[in-house]
Amino acid sequence: MNNDESVGLVKYYKSFKSTYGALAALFTAIPLWSKAVPEGYGAYIFPPVASLEGPARIGIFAVAVVGTYLAFMTRGASPRGGRIRTVVALLFALLFIFVYLSLFHQSVRVVDIPTRNISVLVTVGRERTDFAKKNFDGQSDSDMLYATGIHDADVRELWTPDSLRNSRLSLCLAYAGVILCLVMAFSWGVASELRKSKAAVNV
């Protein structure tokens, strides 16, 4: 990387103080700060993937950070090209949102806990274990969770490991797609604003 590119990259990240930059930073950090949201609400901001949660948060955060750099490297030379990139990224984000919502509807169940006055979201699999088929034949996913509990060990008794893993990974991948597209869209916005301000100085 030459000196001009280094300076450009530094200026680019300094420009994240703008509105576009604040939005890019917000979505980059959402896998981390959503951990602080009270139980019962956090699963609406980050997918409830149980044992995968820690690695998924770190992995999606890393992908988002890389996304800001990819946006810089692919920013192009013209403001119009930057706007087109931003619009395309937002459209892809919308597509991933629909995919994520569809997977969420198929794989996530809400379990009310009256004693704690909260509702907990639990990701379930597509295929039940022999134990579940024998003991809960004809019962809904929610009924089984009420009967056995919502801890990961309980959930693993009810759905096969492969089906649970597929459900959780699918949610994580769709969610990562949403985050990456939004981060890149707003990062391209930062680059576009930086380019316009540089052009105004050179006039």
C-alpha positions in Angstrom: 0.0 0.0 0.0 1.5 3.4 -1.0 1.5 6.5 1.2 -1.5 8.1 -0.6 -3.6 5.0 0.0 -2.5 5.0 3.7 -3.5 8.6 4.2 -6.8 8.0 2.4 -7.6 5.1 4.7 -6.8 7.2 7.8 -9.0 10.0 6.5 -11.7 7.5 5.6 -11.9 6.1 9.2 -11.7 9.6 10.7 -14.7 10.5 8.6 -16.8 7.9 10.5 -17.8 10.9 12.7 -20.5 11.6 10.1 -24.0 10.4 10.1 -23.2 7.6 7.6 -20.2 6.7 9.8 -22.3 6.6 12.9 -24.7 4.2 11.3 -21.9 2.0 10.0 -20.4 1.9 13.5 -23.7 1.2 15.1 -24.3 -1.9 12.9 -20.7 -3.0 13.2 -20.9 -3.1 16.9 -24.5 -4.4 17.3 -23.3 -8.0 17.8 -21.4 -6.8 20.9 -23.6 -4.1 22.4 -26.8 -6.2 22.0 -25.3 -8.6 24.6 -26.1 -5.9 27.2 -29.8 -5.8 26.3 -32.0 -7.3 29.1 -32.9 -11.0 28.7 -36.1 -11.5 26.8 -35.4 -8.6 24.4 -31.8 -9.3 23.3 -32.9 -12.2 21.2 -34.9 -9.8 19.0 -31.6 -8.0 18.2 -29.3 -10.9 17.9 -30.3 -14.5 17.0 -30.8 -16.9 20.0 -28.3 -19.5 19.0 -27.4 -20.8 22.5 -23.9 -22.4 22.5 -23.0 -20.7 19.2 -23.7 -17.2 20.6 -20.2 -16.3 21.7 -18.3 -17.3 18.5 -21.2 -15.9 16.4 -21.0 -12.5 18.1 -17.2 -12.3 17.6 -17.3 -13.7 14.1 -20.1 -11.4 12.8 -18.4 -8.4 14.5 -15.2 -9.3 12.7 -17.0 -9.7 9.4 -18.6 -6.2 9.9 -15.2 -4.6 10.6 -13.7 -6.2 7.5 -16.8 -4.9 5.6 -15.8 -1.3 6.4 -12.4 -2.0 4.9 -13.8 -3.7 1.8 -16.1 -0.7 1.3 -13.0 1.5 1.3 -11.1 -0.7 -1.2 -14.1 -0.9 -3.6 -15.2 2.7 -3.2 -14.6 3.6 -6.9 -13.8 7.0 -8.3 -17.1 8.6 -9.1 -19.8 9.8 -6.6 -22.5 8.3 -8.8 -20.8 4.8 -8.5 -20.8 5.2 -4.7 -24.5 6.0 -4.6 -25.2 3.0 -6.8 -23.2 0.7 -4.5 -25.0 2.0 -1.5 -28.4 1.4 -3.0 -27.5 -2.1 -4.2 -26.1 -2.9 -0.7 -29.3 -1.7 0.9 -31.4 -3.8 -1.4 -29.3 -6.9 -0.6 -29.7 -6.0 3.1 -33.5 -6.0 2.6 -33.3 -9.4 0.9 -31.3 -10.8 3.8 -33.8 -9.4 6.3 -36.6 -11.3 4.6 -34.5 -14.5 4.6 -33.7 -13.9 8.3 -37.3 -13.3 9.2 -38.4 -16.4 7.4 -35.8 -18.5 9.2 -36.7 -16.9 12.5 -40.4 -17.8 12.0 -39.5 -21.4 11.2 -36.9 -22.0 13.9 -37.5 -19.7 16.9 -40.1 -20.3 19.5 -41.3 -18.0 22.3 -41.5 -19.5 25.8 -43.2 -17.4 28.5 -41.7 -17.5 32.0 -44.5 -16.1 34.3 -42.3 -16.3 37.4 -39.8 -14.0 35.9 -42.3 -12.0 33.9 -40.3 -12.4 30.6 -40.5 -14.3 27.4 -37.5 -16.3 26.2 -36.7 -17.0 22.5 -35.4 -20.5 21.8 -34.1 -21.8 18.5 -35.3 -25.3 17.7 -34.4 -27.9 15.0 -36.3 -29.3 12.2 -36.1 -33.0 13.2 -37.1 -34.3 16.6 -35.1 -36.9 18.5 -36.5 -40.4 19.3 -37.0 -39.2 22.9 -39.2 -36.3 21.7 -41.1 -38.5 19.3 -41.8 -41.1 22.0 -42.7 -38.7 24.9 -44.3 -35.8 23.1 -46.0 -37.2 20.1 -48.5 -34.7 18.6 -47.4 -31.9 20.9 -46.1 -28.5 19.6 -42.6 -27.3 20.0 -43.6 -24.8 22.6 -45.4 -27.5 24.6 -42.2 -29.6 24.7 -40.1 -26.7 25.8 -42.6 -25.9 28.6 -42.4 -29.5 29.7 -38.6 -30.0 29.6 -37.1 -26.6 30.0 -35.3 -24.0 27.8 -31.6 -24.7 28.6 -29.4 -25.9 25.8 -29.1 -29.4 27.3 -33.0 -29.6 27.4 -33.3 -28.5 23.8 -30.7 -31.0 22.6 -32.8 -33.8 24.1 -35.7 -32.7 21.8 -34.1 -32.0 18.5 -31.3 -33.8 16.7 -27.8 -32.2 16.7 -27.6 -31.8 13.0 -31.0 -30.1 12.7 -30.2 -27.7 15.6 -26.8 -26.9 14.1 -28.4 -26.2 10.7 -31.1 -23.9 12.2 -28.6 -21.9 14.3 -26.0 -21.6 11.5 -28.7 -20.5 9.0 -29.9 -17.8 11.4 -26.3 -16.6 11.9 -25.5 -16.5 8.2 -28.6 -14.6 7.3 -28.1 -12.2 10.2 -24.4 -11.7 9.1 -25.6 -10.9 5.6 -27.9 -8.2 7.0 -25.2 -6.7 9.1 -22.5 -6.9 6.3 -24.7 -5.3 3.7 -25.8 -2.4 6.0 -22.2 -1.8 7.2 -20.9 -1.7 3.6 -23.8 0.5 2.4 -23.1 3.2 5.1 -19.3 2.8 4.7 -19.7 3.6 1.0 -21.7 6.6 2.1 -18.7 7.7 4.2 -16.4 7.3 1.3 -18.7 9.2 -1.0 -19.0 12.1 1.4 -15.2 12.1 1.8 -14.8 12.2 -2.0 -17.3 15.1 -2.3 -15.6 17.1 0.4 -12.2 16.6 -1.2 -13.6 17.7 -4.6 -15.0 20.8 -3.0 -11.6 21.7 -1.5 -9.9 21.2 -4.9 -12.4 23.5 -6.7 
